[in-house]
Amino acid sequence: MEVGFFTDPTVCIGCKACEVACKEWNQVPDDGFTWTGNSYD
């Protein structure tokens, strides 16, 4: 299953809350990624 969403990058702080909310809303299973607190930005 592929899902996507649009976001306004001018207000993004890199917290990934939108990604978590999207996965929760669409009942997408956990991908095993563990958030370390480090940013890739």
N, C-alpha and C positions, 0 to 999 in steps of 0.2 A: 504494500500500500504506500502510495506517495502522497504526502500532504505538503502544503506550503502556505506561507502567509506573507503579507506585505507589512513593512514597518517603516517608520520615519527615522532614517539614520541620523538625523540632526539632533535627536533627543536620546540617542542610544548611549548608555554608559558602560555597556559590556557586561551587564549583570546576568544575562541569559534568562531572566524571569519570563520573557515572552516565549522562549523555547520550552521551558518547563510547563508553562500554562497551556501551550499548544499541544504538547504531548499528553498532558492530563486530560484536556478537553476532548481530544480525538482518540483517547484510550490506546495510545501507541505504547508498546512495551518498552521498559527501560533498556537502553542500549549498553548498559554496563559502564558508561562513562562516569567517573568519579571526579567531582569538582574539587580542585586543589586550592582554589583561591587565587591562582596566578592568571593573569590576563594574557591573551595572545595579541592584543592590540598594541 
